[in-house]
Structure formats: structure tokens, C-alpha cells
Amino acid sequence: MLAVLALSGGWGLLKLLARQGVHLPAVSWVQSAVLLVLAGLILWGGLVVRAYLAGKRPKLNGLTAARIAVLAQAGSLAGALFTGWYGAQALLALENIGIESQAHRLLTAGVALGAAIILVVCSYITEGNCQIPPSDDSLESDVRDPLPG
């Protein structure tokens, strides 16, 4: 939902700026690389927390695991915003695809859009890895006898 709001708001802002004669520079390849590195680091952190919860990584403490979970949540929100922003830039460039510079803008914005989607996916995976599994006691209390009496 956040990505859709960012897409519509970003597209409207870019259209308004284009009517005023203001054109933003093309998306840099560095931006895509930074998003991909961030996605990889968040995913790696999630795997570390998963190993910690399984008992295979006793040196990690709970505070660090909680910080990785918060980083994953921030990554998913930022990734959704970046998805909308780069999607809006790609849509604007798609309108003038016949112009060579707009084709290059579409390519770089599309790559950044893909990197932002990867960031969201890696963040969601990490959020899932950071969830504490239910204890055995709570599972036993949830199971009810099908034949009372």
C-alpha cells in the first residue's frame, strides 16, 4: 500500500516538475548498488538471528537480534518508498521511450526499481526469521481435547 501511495505521489510530483520545466537527473547505478548491498546485509542479519534462535549462534545477544529485526522493518518501509519513487520515475520515462535519453532513464530507474523490490523481499524474509517461535507450553495449552468428558 505504501509503495502505491509513493508511486502515485511521486508520479504526480514528477509530472508537476516536468510541466514547470524541471527535470531530475537520471537514477545513478550507485543507488541500485547501495540498495542491493543493504538488502544483502539485512538478509545476512536475518540468517544470523535465525541461527541464534535455533541455538547455533550463542554469542549473539538478544539486543542485537532485536536491532536486526528493527532494521528489517525499516528496510521494508524504505524499500516500499523507493519502489514507489523509482516506479514513478520509470513511468515518467516510459511516456517518452522514443527519446534515447529517456530510454536510458527508464533502464536505470527500472534497475533501481528491481533493487528496491529485492530490498523489500529480503526485509520481509528477515522479519520472518526474527520471530520467536512459540514455546511448547503455549502449544499444549492451545490443544483441546476433542472428546470432553
Phi, psi and chi 1 to 4 in degrees:
 res  aa     phi    psi   chi1   chi2   chi3   chi4
   1 MET       -  -41.6 -178.4   68.1  175.2      -
   2 LEU   -64.0  -37.9 -175.5   59.8      -      -
   3 ALA   -65.3  -38.1      -      -      -      -
   4 VAL   -67.1  -41.2  173.2      -      -      -
   5 LEU   -64.6  -41.9  -71.3  173.2      -      -
   6 ALA   -66.8  -36.1      -      -      -      -
   7 LEU   -64.0  -48.8  175.2   70.4      -      -
   8 SER   -68.5  -42.1   60.3      -      -      -
   9 GLY   -66.0  -42.3      -      -      -      -
  10 GLY   -65.5  -40.9      -      -      -      -
  11 TRP   -65.4  -43.0 -176.4   77.2      -      -
  12 GLY   -62.8  -42.1      -      -      -      -
  13 LEU   -64.6  -43.7  177.6   67.7      -      -
  14 LEU   -66.4  -36.8  -70.4  171.9      -      -
  15 LYS   -65.1  -42.7  -85.9  -59.7 -116.7 -168.1
  16 LEU   -62.8  -44.1  179.7   67.2      -      -
  17 LEU   -64.6  -38.4  -71.6  173.4      -      -
  18 ALA   -65.1  -37.5      -      -      -      -
  19 ARG   -65.9  -29.9  -77.8 -170.5 -157.7  136.2
  20 GLN   -82.1   -6.1  -56.5  -92.1  -26.7      -
  21 GLY    89.6   11.0      -      -      -      -
  22 VAL   -99.3  124.4  177.6      -      -      -
  23 HIS  -122.6  128.1  -62.4  -76.2      -      -
  24 LEU   -74.5  152.0  -64.2  177.5      -      -
  25 PRO   -67.2  159.9   18.8  -26.1      -      -
  26 ALA   -64.3  156.2      -      -      -      -
  27 VAL   -67.1  134.8  177.3      -      -      -
  28 SER   -82.0  151.0  171.8      -      -      -
  29 TRP   -66.1  -27.0  -66.1  105.5      -      -
  30 VAL   -63.5  -36.8  174.3      -      -      -
  31 GLN   -61.9  -41.4  -67.5  169.1  -27.1      -
  32 SER   -66.0  -40.9  -59.4      -      -      -
  33 ALA   -64.4  -40.9      -      -      -      -
  34 VAL   -63.8  -42.1  167.2      -      -      -
  35 LEU   -62.7  -40.1  -71.1  176.3      -      -
  36 LEU   -68.9  -40.3  -70.3  174.0      -      -
  37 VAL   -63.4  -43.3  166.9      -      -      -
  38 LEU   -61.8  -42.2 -175.6   59.2      -      -
  39 ALA   -62.1  -42.0      -      -      -      -
  40 GLY   -64.4  -41.1      -      -      -      -
  41 LEU   -66.3  -39.9  -71.1  173.6      -      -
  42 ILE   -65.8  -42.2  -71.1  173.5      -      -
  43 LEU   -64.6  -41.5 -173.8   61.8      -      -
  44 TRP   -61.7  -42.9  174.4   75.8      -      -
  45 GLY   -61.0  -38.2      -      -      -      -
  46 GLY   -65.4  -37.1      -      -      -      -
  47 LEU   -68.5  -35.1  -65.6  174.9      -      -
  48 VAL   -64.6  -43.7  169.1      -      -      -
  49 VAL   -66.0  -38.5  170.9      -      -      -
  50 ARG   -61.1  -42.7 -174.0  168.2  136.0 -171.4
  51 ALA   -65.7  -37.1      -      -      -      -
  52 TYR   -63.0  -44.9  169.2   70.8      -      -
  53 LEU   -67.9  -26.2  -69.6  174.5      -      -
  54 ALA   -83.2   -5.7      -      -      -      -
  55 GLY    88.2    8.5      -      -      -      -
  56 LYS   -92.5   -5.6  -61.6  176.6 -175.8  174.1
  57 ARG  -136.3   73.7 -176.9   99.5 -174.6 -151.0
  58 PRO   -71.9  -15.1   25.1  -31.3      -      -
  59 LYS   -76.0  -18.6  -68.3 -175.8  179.1 -179.0
  60 LEU   -76.8  136.7 -174.6   72.9      -      -
  61 ASN  -100.5  167.2   61.2   14.8      -      -
  62 GLY   -65.2  -33.4      -      -      -      -
  63 LEU   -65.1  -40.7 -177.5   60.6      -      -
  64 THR   -65.9  -39.9  -56.5      -      -      -
  65 ALA   -61.9  -40.5      -      -      -      -
  66 ALA   -66.7  -36.9      -      -      -      -
  67 ARG   -65.8  -37.6  -72.5  177.9  178.0  161.3
  68 ILE   -65.8  -38.3  -68.4  171.8      -      -
  69 ALA   -63.6  -41.4      -      -      -      -
  70 VAL   -67.2  -39.0  169.7      -      -      -
  71 LEU   -61.9  -38.4  177.3   65.1      -      -
  72 ALA   -65.6  -39.9      -      -      -      -
  73 GLN   -65.0  -42.1  -70.2  175.1  -13.3      -
  74 ALA   -65.1  -37.6      -      -      -      -
  75 GLY   -64.3  -37.9      -      -      -      -
  76 SER   -69.3  -38.5   63.1      -      -      -
  77 LEU   -68.7  -45.9  -70.2  173.6      -      -
  78 ALA   -64.2  -39.6      -      -      -      -
  79 GLY   -62.7  -37.5      -      -      -      -
  80 ALA   -66.2  -41.7      -      -      -      -
  81 LEU   -64.8  -43.9  -71.9  172.7      -      -
  82 PHE   -64.1  -36.1  -74.7  132.8      -      -
  83 THR   -59.9  -46.0  -62.5      -      -      -
  84 GLY   -65.4  -43.1      -      -      -      -
  85 TRP   -65.8  -48.8  177.2 -112.8      -      -
  86 TYR   -71.9  -29.2  -67.1  131.9      -      -
  87 GLY   -65.2  -39.1      -      -      -      -
  88 ALA   -65.2  -40.3      -      -      -      -
  89 GLN   -66.1  -37.9  -69.9 -171.5   24.2      -
  90 ALA   -66.8  -41.1      -      -      -      -
  91 LEU   -63.3  -41.1  -79.5  176.6      -      -
  92 LEU   -65.2  -40.0 -168.7   65.0      -      -
  93 ALA   -70.9  -28.6      -      -      -      -
  94 LEU   -66.3  -27.0 -167.6   60.1      -      -
  95 GLU   -65.1  -29.0  -67.0  176.1   -1.2      -
  96 ASN  -121.8   48.1  -60.0  -42.0      -      -
  97 ILE   -65.1  -21.3 -168.6   67.4      -      -
  98 GLY   -69.4  -20.9      -      -      -      -
  99 ILE   -85.2  133.0  -55.9  169.7      -      -
 100 GLU   -60.7  -41.5 -175.3  178.0  -20.4      -
 101 SER   -65.7  -33.2   65.2      -      -      -
 102 GLN   -72.7  -31.3  -65.8  -60.1  -47.2      -
 103 ALA   -65.6  -40.3      -      -      -      -
 104 HIS   -66.9  -39.0 -179.8  -96.4      -      -
 105 ARG   -63.0  -39.9 -178.3 -177.5  -61.6  -94.3
 106 LEU   -64.2  -41.1  176.1   62.8      -      -
 107 LEU   -62.9  -49.6  175.4   66.7      -      -
 108 THR   -67.8  -37.7   57.1      -      -      -
 109 ALA   -68.9  -35.7      -      -      -      -
 110 GLY   -66.1  -40.2      -      -      -      -
 111 VAL   -65.8  -41.9  169.9      -      -      -
 112 ALA   -65.3  -36.8      -      -      -      -
 113 LEU   -61.8  -45.0  173.9   63.9      -      -
 114 GLY   -62.3  -40.4      -      -      -      -
 115 ALA   -65.2  -38.2      -      -      -      -
 116 ALA   -66.6  -38.4      -      -      -      -
 117 ILE   -66.2  -39.5  -69.6  170.8      -      -
 118 ILE   -62.7  -39.0  -69.9  171.2      -      -
 119 LEU   -60.8  -43.4  175.5   61.7      -      -
 120 VAL   -63.5  -45.1  169.8      -      -      -
 121 VAL   -64.0  -46.5  169.4      -      -      -
 122 CYS   -62.7  -36.8  -70.7      -      -      -
 123 SER   -67.8  -40.3  -64.4      -      -      -
 124 TYR   -65.8  -39.1  -80.6  140.9      -      -
 125 ILE   -62.2  -43.7  -69.7  170.8      -      -
 126 THR   -65.5  -39.7  -61.7      -      -      -
 127 GLU   -59.7  -39.7  -75.8 -177.4   44.9      -
 128 GLY   -66.8  -37.1      -      -      -      -
 129 ASN   -70.0  -22.9  -73.6  -19.2      -      -
 130 CYS   -88.5   -3.3  -69.8      -      -      -
 131 GLN   -76.1  135.5  -69.6 -179.2   -6.2      -
 132 ILE   -78.4  127.8  -61.5  174.0      -      -
 133 PRO   -67.6  151.1   20.4  -27.0      -      -
 134 PRO   -65.9  147.7   20.0  -26.9      -      -
 135 SER   -76.7  162.4   64.5      -      -      -
 136 ASP   -66.8  -30.9  -67.2  -24.2      -      -
 137 ASP   -64.7  -40.7  -63.8  -23.1      -      -
 138 SER   -71.5  -29.0   65.4      -      -      -
 139 LEU   -68.9  -39.6  -71.9  176.9      -      -
 140 GLU   -67.5  -34.9  -69.7  174.4    6.7      -
 141 SER   -74.9  -21.9   64.9      -      -      -
 142 ASP   -80.4  -23.6  -70.8  -18.5      -      -
 143 VAL   -81.1  126.2  177.3      -      -      -
 144 ARG  -111.1  152.1  -63.9 -168.7  177.6  138.2
 145 ASP   -71.0  121.3 -172.1   10.4      -      -
 146 PRO   -68.9  -24.3   21.1  -27.2      -      -
 147 LEU  -119.2   87.7  -60.4  172.5      -      -
 148 PRO   -68.0  150.8   22.3  -26.8      -      -
 149 GLY   113.7      -      -      -      -      -
